[in-house]
Amino acid sequence: MLDVFFLSYNEPFADEHYEKLLDVAPHAKRVHGIKGIYNGHKECAKQAMTENFYVIDADAILEPDFEFEFKPEWHQQDHIFVWRAKNPINGLIYGNGGVKLFPTKVIREADDWLIDFTTSVAGKFKPMPQISNTNGFNYSPFSTYKSAFRECTKLASKIIHNQKDEETETRLHIWCTAGKDKLYGKYAIQGAIAGKAWGEKYKNNPKMLDKINDFEWLQQNFAGEN
């Protein structure tokens, strides 16, 4: 049985979601309040007792049939596995916000990462076909804007490992146009349009792209648009 980590920061429903996770994975541990995506995952790796470990974000709403049972074959233990998630605003279904399985040793030893932690830190990335959860990022105007901005910056700058151009353009179009009638949908579209512009403008500037991992900067950006 592989370790499972619930990664939370300041989500208002985190306690409730963690209790629900324990019904599915009673051994799940919680890593809470660590600033920075990179630092949060490093802490999970530090606490992990198994060769690979699962991470589920606090805003994930698990599918009823998802179980943390997959174990990679020995020759894939250095891969990062990402399950698909449903986007509640625009209906997209892909790895954004899905459950992930990380190689413990690789994450412990990582001293650098390239904007998108999941697809860059190990260099070996495998998408999984099963839907693991709904990505419940739309719990406030800022959380919705932030998630859309970050994802569309990644898509537009084409930093995601092995991404396909046609698929990427389709996803960008949907992010930027669909779901205005959904909860905080207008903030998702606003963030997507701004993130797309940022990614296109700074696609060759890693320092500026890395701004998407500075949530205080994103908060200021959001305030400036609203």
N, C-alpha and C positions, 0 to 999 in steps of 0.2 A: 504494500500500500504506500503510495507516494504522498509526500507532504502536500498540504493544501494551505495556501495563505490568502487571507482576506485583506485587501489593501484599501485602507480608508484614510481620509484626511479630515474634512469638515462637513461631509454630506449629512443632511438632517435626518436621513432615514438609515444611517449606517448600522446602528444597533439592531434595528428590526431585521435588516437584510442579513446580518451576521447570524442572528438566531435562526433564521430560515435555512441558512447554509449548513448550520450544525445538524439540522434534521437529515441532510443528505450526506454530509461528511463530518461526523462527530469529532474527528481528529483535527479539524481545521484550526489553524492559528490565525490570530489577528495582528497585523502590523498597522499601527495607527499613528497619525500625526507627524509623520516624517516629511519634511519639505523636499520636494523634488522627486520626479518619477525615477530617476537614476538611483537616488539614495534609498528610496523605498524598496526597490527591487534588490539592491545590494544588501539591505537588512534582511529581506526574506532569504536570500542565499546564505547569509551568515547564520541564520537560525535553522536552516534546512538540515535534516538528518538523513535524507535520501539523495540518490544521485541526480534525480530530477525533481522539480517541484512545480506544482500548479499555482497560478495567481489568478484570482478573480477580483475585479474591481468592485468597490462598494455600490456603484450605481447599476451593477448588472442584476437583471431579474432572470434567474435560471429557468430554463425549460424543464418541465416536469420529468422528462425522460433522460435528462443529462446526468451522468454519473462520472465520477473521477476514477475511472477504472483503466484507462489506456496507459500502457507502459511501452516505451519505445524499445525496439530491438537494439541489441548491443552496439550495432554499427551506426545507429542514429541517436545515441544518447547525448551527442553534442549538438543536436538540432534544437531549434525553438519551434514548437508546434502551436498553431493558432486556430481556434475553432471560430465558426461564423456567428455573427450576432445580427439581430434584427434592429433596424433603425426605426424608432417609433414615429418619426416625423415624415421622412421621405420614402420609407419602404425598402430601402436598400438592404441587402443581406450579404455581408462579407466580413472580413476579419476585424474591422474596426470595432473595438470595445468587447471583443470576444474573450473567452477563457483562454489562458495561455499555459504552456508547459515549458519550463526553462531547464537548461543543464546547470546544475549547481556549481560545478567547478569553474565553468566558463564565466558565469556571472560573478563569482567570488573574485576571480582574477582580472576581470575587466577593469581597465583604467581609463577608458575613453569610449565614446559612442558618438554616432553620427546623426544627430537630430532626432531620428526615429529609433528609439531604444530597441523595440522588439525585432525589427528587421535588420538591424545593423550590428548589434553587439556580438552576436555569435557568427554571423556570416552564413549560417545554414538555417534556412527558414522553410517550414513545411505547412501549408494551409490544410486544414482538416475539413471534410465535407459536412459534418454534422453541425446543426445549429445548437449552440450552447445556451444562449440567453438573448434577451432583449437588452439593448444598450440604453439604459434609462438616464441618459445625460441631460434630458430636458426637465430638470427639477427647479430651475430658476432661470431668469433671463440671462445672467452672466454665464452660468454653467453651460447653457445651450450655445451661446455665442462662442465661448472659449473652445468647446469641443469641435464646432464647425470650422472655426478659424484654423485650429491646429491641423485638423485632418485635411482641409483643402489646401493649406500651405504645403503639406507633404505631397499631396497628389499633384499639384500644379508644378512644383519644383522637381518632381520625378526622382525623388531621393529613395523611394521605397524599392527595395531589392526585387528585381525581376518583374516589376510591374509592366503591364501591357498597355501601350499607348491608347488603343481604341477603348479598352475597358476603363482606363483612367479618365478619358474625356467624357465618357458616358456618366460615370460617377460624379464627376465635377458638375456636369450640366444638371443632374438631378439634385445634388446638394444645393445648387444656386437657384433653383426654380421651384422645387416641389415642397408641399407640406405647410403652406402659409396658414391653413385653417387648423393645424394641429396645435397642441399646447406649446407655447413659446416658439411656434414655427417661424414667425417673422424674424426672430433673433438667430435662428439657425441659418436662414437665407442670408441675413445681413453678415453674419460671421463667415459664411462660406464665400460670399463675394469678396469680402475684404481679405480673407485668407488666400483665395486664388490669386488675387492681385499681388499680395505679398510674396507668394511662392514664385510667381512668374518674374517679378522684379528682382528678386534676390536669389534666383536659382543657382547662381555661381558664387554665392557669398555665404559660406557656412555660419559665420558669426552672426549675420543678420537672420538667417533661417532659425538659428538656435534660440531666438527671442521667443519662439512659441512655447518653450519650456520654462519661461519666466512668467509665472501667473500674475505677479504684481504688474508687470508691463502689459499683459493682456487686459487686466482690470482697468488700467489707465486708458488703454486703447478703446475699450468698450465704453467707458465713461465719456470719452471724447466724441463718440458717435451718437450718444443718446442723451 
